[in-house]
Amino acid sequence: MIDPRIEEALNGPHGARPSVAKVKRREGYAASPGTGPHGETCRTCRYICGVRGNEYASACSIGKKGPYGARLYISPDSAACSRFAART
């Protein structure tokens, strides 16, 4: 049970509280995951690269960058996007 005063503040002058799905955008990807070829993942794309200083993190070299030009983490196991290009 949420305190009515807190609920009133959350639903105050700025409208209803946004859902979690709207807040979590898929930043770091070149396009929306799952829009590429069926059965392909980011791991098999030519644009995936490692994040400097972290051997376990991956980033998309053509995806959106974060603050100060840093690449944003993506999951190598996510479905391929529409900008997918197979490794040669």
Order of alpha helices (4+ residues) and beta strands (2+ residues): alpha-alpha-beta-beta-beta
